[in-house]
Amino acid sequence: MFGSRLEKGLKTDADGLVGNKCNQNLWVYTADCMPIFFADKRTRNVATLHCGRKGLEKKIIKNLVKIFDNLGTSRDNLLVAIGPAISKEHYLVDNMTLKEFYRKAENKNITVNLIKAEKDLFFNDSNHFKEQNLNQLDLKRCAYKQLLNENIPNKNIDISNLCTYKLKNEFNSWRRSKTFSRQWNFICS
């Protein structure tokens, strides 16, 4: 959804906003999901995503990059920042969820070529979690891989190492405390 098409003072439910005018502020509301920010350093167009496991499965990043393509953005001019979100150490999923995520979220070309060590970066099935039938899922790493798959240069991607679950005095976390409180994240054009 384009920010310029929103009525002033009204909220809208969307997992992504694109600012296609100067001096726009785009805000996204997150807890454990990733706020992902995009900026075209040439045109100053900006965008923000609310992205979690389901967003990655639905290829929300790919869809947003297509919008930037339609705006004439060069991949070399597209800067991306992934903000604070839950870390893989605290994002635990069952085996069925893990398999379904892997099937939906991963590009087939990447999936076929992933070696075991690379898979372990996404999914850690240590013995401690095996006993509970849970696996760690690294959403930030998966988002990073999807960005690379869209030919965003590695040097244009920045990833926060802050965990919303672990840092209880700094961030709200649904998985930690079942709170409805969230963080507001924003980008300005």
C-alpha positions in Angstrom: 0.0 0.0 0.0 1.3 3.4 -0.9 1.5 5.9 2.0 0.4 8.7 -0.3 -2.9 7.0 -0.8 -3.7 6.9 2.9 -6.0 9.5 4.4 -4.3 11.7 7.0 -4.9 10.6 10.5 -6.3 7.2 9.6 -4.7 3.9 10.5 -4.7 1.0 8.1 -3.9 -2.7 8.5 -1.2 -3.8 6.1 2.1 -5.7 6.4 3.8 -3.2 4.1 3.8 0.5 3.3 5.6 2.3 0.5 6.4 6.0 0.6 6.5 7.5 -2.8 6.6 11.2 -1.8 9.2 13.2 -0.1 8.9 13.9 3.7 6.7 10.9 4.4 7.1 8.9 7.7 6.1 5.3 7.5 5.5 3.5 10.8 5.3 -0.3 11.5 4.1 -1.9 14.7 6.0 -5.0 15.8 6.8 -7.3 18.7 8.7 -10.4 17.7 8.3 -10.0 14.0 10.9 -8.1 12.0 10.5 -4.5 10.9 12.3 -4.3 7.6 13.1 -0.9 6.1 13.8 -0.2 2.4 15.2 3.1 1.0 16.1 4.0 -2.6 19.1 6.3 -2.1 18.6 7.9 -5.5 14.8 8.7 -5.5 14.4 8.7 -1.7 11.4 6.4 -1.9 11.1 4.3 1.3 9.1 1.3 2.5 8.6 -0.7 5.6 7.4 -4.3 6.2 6.1 -6.1 9.2 7.6 -9.5 8.5 7.5 -12.8 10.4 7.3 -16.4 9.5 4.1 -16.1 7.6 5.3 -13.1 5.7 8.5 -14.9 4.7 6.4 -17.9 3.5 4.3 -15.6 1.4 7.4 -13.9 -0.1 6.5 -10.5 1.1 10.0 -9.3 0.5 9.9 -10.4 -3.1 6.6 -8.6 -3.6 8.0 -5.3 -2.1 11.1 -5.5 -4.3 8.8 -5.8 -7.3 7.1 -2.5 -6.3 10.5 -0.8 -6.2 11.2 -2.3 -9.6 8.0 -0.6 -10.9 9.2 2.7 -9.4 12.4 2.4 -11.4 14.7 1.5 -8.5 18.1 -0.1 -9.2 19.1 -2.9 -6.9 22.4 -1.1 -6.3 20.5 1.9 -4.9 18.2 -0.1 -2.6 19.3 -0.1 1.0 17.7 -2.5 3.5 17.7 -2.7 7.3 16.2 -5.5 9.4 15.4 -4.1 12.8 15.1 -5.8 16.3 13.2 -9.1 16.3 13.1 -12.4 18.0 16.4 -14.3 17.7 16.6 -18.0 16.6 17.5 -19.0 20.2 14.0 -17.9 21.3 11.9 -18.7 18.2 11.0 -22.3 18.6 8.7 -24.2 16.2 7.5 -27.8 16.0 8.7 -30.1 13.3 5.6 -29.7 11.1 5.8 -25.9 11.2 9.5 -26.1 10.4 9.0 -28.4 7.4 6.1 -26.2 6.1 8.2 -23.1 6.5 11.1 -24.6 4.7 8.9 -25.7 1.8 7.2 -22.3 1.4 9.8 -19.8 2.3 12.9 -21.1 0.6 13.5 -20.5 -3.1 13.8 -23.8 -4.8 17.2 -22.9 -6.4 18.6 -22.0 -3.0 17.0 -25.0 -1.3 18.5 -27.5 -3.7 22.0 -26.0 -3.3 22.0 -25.6 0.5 24.6 -27.8 2.2 24.1 -29.2 5.7 26.2 -26.4 7.4 24.0 -23.8 5.7 20.8 -25.5 6.8 22.1 -25.5 10.3 22.3 -21.7 10.1 18.5 -21.6 9.5 17.4 -24.4 11.7 19.1 -25.7 14.8 17.8 -29.0 16.0 20.1 -29.5 19.0 19.5 -32.3 21.4 17.9 -30.0 24.0 15.2 -29.0 21.7 14.8 -32.4 20.0 13.6 -33.8 23.4 10.8 -31.2 23.3 10.2 -31.8 19.6 11.1 -28.1 18.9 13.5 -26.4 16.5 15.1 -23.0 16.4 14.2 -20.9 13.4 16.3 -17.9 12.3 13.9 -15.5 10.7 16.5 -12.8 10.2 18.8 -15.2 8.4 15.9 -16.3 6.1 14.9 -12.7 5.4 18.6 -12.0 4.5 18.7 -15.0 2.1 15.4 -13.8 0.4 17.0 -10.3 0.0 20.1 -11.8 -1.6 17.9 -13.9 -3.8 16.3 -10.6 -5.0 19.8 -9.5 -6.0 20.1 -6.9 -3.2 23.8 -6.4 -2.7 25.1 -7.8 0.6 26.8 -4.4 1.3 23.3 -2.8 1.2 21.8 -5.0 3.9 22.1 -4.3 7.6 20.7 -6.7 10.3 20.2 -5.8 13.9 21.4 -8.4 16.4 19.0 -7.2 19.1 16.4 -9.8 20.3 13.0 -8.6 21.3 12.5 -11.7 23.5 15.8 -11.5 25.3 15.9 -7.8 26.0 12.9 -7.5 28.2 13.6 -4.0 29.5 14.0 -2.6 26.0 11.4 -4.5 23.9 7.9 -6.0 24.0 7.6 -9.7 23.1 4.5 -11.7 22.5 6.4 -15.0 22.9 8.0 -14.0 26.2 5.0 -12.4 28.0 1.9 -12.6 25.8 1.6 -8.8 25.9 -0.3 -6.8 23.4 2.2 -4.0 23.8 4.4 -3.4 20.7 7.3 -1.3 19.4 6.7 1.4 16.9 9.4 1.5 14.2 9.6 4.1 11.5 11.5 5.4 8.4 11.4 8.8 6.9 11.9 9.8 3.3 
